[in-house]
Amino acid sequence: MRHLLIAAILCVCLPVARAAGSEEVLAVIVPQGFVDKAVSAQELGLIFKRKKLFWDDSSRIQPVNLPSDDPLRRQFSLRVMKTLPESQSQYWNSMYYHGVFPPHVVGSTEAMLRYVAETRGAIGYVEACRIDSRVKPLLWILPAGNVMQTAPALDCPAD
């Protein structure tokens, strides 16, 4: 019993790229040339609900999602939007009548990296260990939902 308690404490206190239940540390990414200010967790939610539409430099924000059945999309939605992707359809149906469309959807992590790297104003998310030189991390979202401005300790597998 004592060993279980110690293991539970270690799991909560040590951020790593992978956690129990295969939940990932997510990196919110923007193009390399992004020069805007830092984004808060609350702003991130507004961006992906399309309630914040422009960066401080007046360029349009281009949020992008993975498909609704993708495990990373589900994790992102639960941590940032506090709902599952399939329960957001009613929200998007009502927003449609106001001329607001949901974020663009790409089919894979590689497509996410390419879209964000090549699209001015883009913002998306990937598993933290998948970041490469094409994009810049803006925020880190831990499995518990904590949002950090600085990179956590990551245990990324070697290629």
C-alpha positions as CSV (number, residue, x, y, z in Angstrom):
1,M,0.0,0.0,0.0
2,R,2.8,2.4,0.9
3,H,4.5,1.7,-2.5
4,L,1.3,2.6,-4.3
5,L,1.1,5.9,-2.5
6,I,4.7,6.8,-3.3
7,A,4.1,5.8,-7.0
8,A,1.0,8.0,-7.1
9,I,2.9,11.0,-5.7
10,L,5.7,10.5,-8.2
11,C,3.3,10.3,-11.1
12,V,1.7,13.6,-10.1
13,C,4.9,15.5,-9.4
14,L,7.1,14.5,-12.3
15,P,6.2,15.9,-15.8
16,V,7.3,13.6,-18.6
17,A,6.4,13.3,-22.2
18,R,4.3,10.2,-21.6
19,A,2.1,9.5,-18.6
20,A,-0.2,6.7,-17.5
21,G,-2.9,5.9,-19.9
22,S,-0.7,7.1,-22.8
23,E,-1.6,10.7,-22.3
24,E,0.9,13.1,-23.8
25,V,2.4,16.4,-22.9
26,L,1.1,18.6,-25.7
27,A,2.9,21.5,-27.2
28,V,0.9,24.3,-28.6
29,I,2.7,25.4,-31.8
30,V,3.0,28.5,-34.0
31,P,5.1,29.3,-37.1
32,Q,8.8,30.0,-36.5
33,G,8.3,33.7,-37.3
34,F,5.6,34.2,-34.7
35,V,6.4,37.4,-32.7
36,D,3.2,37.9,-30.7
37,K,3.0,37.9,-27.0
38,A,2.5,34.8,-24.9
39,V,-1.0,33.3,-24.9
40,S,-2.8,32.3,-21.6
41,A,-4.7,29.1,-21.1
42,Q,-7.9,31.1,-21.2
43,E,-7.0,32.8,-24.5
44,L,-6.2,29.5,-26.0
45,G,-9.7,28.3,-25.3
46,L,-11.1,31.5,-26.8
47,I,-8.9,31.0,-29.9
48,F,-10.2,27.4,-30.5
49,K,-13.8,28.5,-29.9
50,R,-13.2,31.2,-32.5
51,K,-14.0,33.9,-30.0
52,K,-10.6,35.5,-30.3
53,L,-10.0,36.0,-34.0
54,F,-6.9,38.2,-34.3
55,W,-3.4,38.4,-33.0
56,D,-2.1,41.6,-31.5
57,D,-0.6,42.6,-34.9
58,S,-4.1,42.4,-36.5
59,S,-3.4,39.2,-38.4
60,R,-6.1,36.6,-38.4
61,I,-5.6,33.7,-36.0
62,Q,-5.8,30.3,-37.9
63,P,-6.5,27.6,-35.4
64,V,-6.1,24.0,-36.6
65,N,-7.3,20.7,-35.1
66,L,-6.6,17.1,-35.6
67,P,-9.6,14.8,-36.5
68,S,-12.2,14.5,-33.7
69,D,-11.3,10.8,-33.2
70,D,-7.6,11.4,-32.9
71,P,-6.3,10.7,-29.3
72,L,-4.3,14.0,-29.2
73,R,-7.4,16.0,-30.3
74,R,-9.4,14.3,-27.5
75,Q,-6.7,15.2,-25.0
76,F,-6.5,18.8,-26.2
77,S,-10.2,19.2,-26.2
78,L,-10.6,17.8,-22.6
79,R,-7.7,19.9,-21.3
80,V,-8.4,23.2,-23.0
81,M,-12.1,23.2,-24.0
82,K,-13.2,20.9,-21.1
83,T,-15.3,18.8,-23.4
84,L,-14.9,16.0,-25.8
85,P,-14.8,16.9,-29.6
86,E,-18.1,15.2,-30.3
87,S,-19.9,17.2,-27.6
88,Q,-18.8,20.5,-29.3
89,S,-21.0,20.0,-32.4
90,Q,-24.0,21.8,-30.9
91,Y,-21.7,24.8,-30.2
92,W,-20.4,24.8,-33.8
93,N,-23.9,24.4,-35.2
94,S,-25.0,27.6,-33.3
95,M,-21.9,29.5,-34.3
96,Y,-22.5,28.6,-37.9
97,Y,-25.5,30.9,-37.9
98,H,-23.3,33.8,-36.8
99,G,-20.9,33.1,-39.7
100,V,-18.2,31.5,-37.5
101,F,-16.7,28.3,-38.6
102,P,-14.8,25.7,-36.6
103,P,-11.0,25.5,-36.8
104,H,-9.5,23.9,-39.9
105,V,-8.9,20.1,-39.5
106,V,-5.8,18.3,-40.7
107,G,-5.4,14.5,-40.9
108,S,-2.2,13.8,-39.1
109,T,0.6,15.2,-36.9
110,E,2.8,15.7,-39.9
111,A,0.0,17.7,-41.6
112,M,-0.4,19.7,-38.5
113,L,3.3,20.6,-38.5
114,R,3.2,21.6,-42.1
115,Y,0.0,23.6,-41.9
116,V,1.3,25.6,-38.9
117,A,4.7,26.1,-40.4
118,E,3.3,27.4,-43.7
119,T,0.3,29.4,-42.6
120,R,0.6,32.9,-41.3
121,G,-1.3,33.2,-37.9
122,A,-1.6,29.5,-37.5
123,I,-1.8,27.8,-34.1
124,G,-2.1,24.1,-33.4
125,Y,-0.9,21.3,-31.2
126,V,1.2,18.2,-31.3
127,E,2.8,15.7,-29.0
128,A,5.6,17.7,-27.4
129,C,8.3,15.2,-28.6
130,R,7.2,15.7,-32.2
131,I,8.2,19.4,-32.4
132,D,10.8,20.2,-35.1
133,S,12.5,23.2,-36.4
134,R,9.6,24.2,-38.7
135,V,7.5,25.4,-35.7
136,K,7.9,27.1,-32.4
137,P,6.3,25.9,-29.1
138,L,4.1,28.6,-27.5
139,L,2.6,26.7,-24.6
140,W,2.9,23.2,-23.0
141,I,-0.1,21.4,-21.7
142,L,0.6,18.6,-19.2
143,P,-1.6,15.5,-18.8
144,A,-3.2,17.0,-15.7
145,G,-4.3,20.0,-17.7
146,N,-1.7,22.4,-16.4
147,V,-0.6,25.0,-19.0
148,M,3.0,26.1,-18.8
149,Q,4.9,28.9,-20.6
150,T,8.2,27.0,-20.3
151,A,9.1,23.5,-21.5
152,P,8.7,20.7,-18.9
153,A,11.2,17.9,-18.6
154,L,10.5,15.6,-21.5
155,D,11.5,12.0,-21.9
156,C,11.4,11.8,-25.7
157,P,12.3,8.4,-27.3
158,A,15.3,8.5,-29.6
159,D,14.5,8.2,-33.3
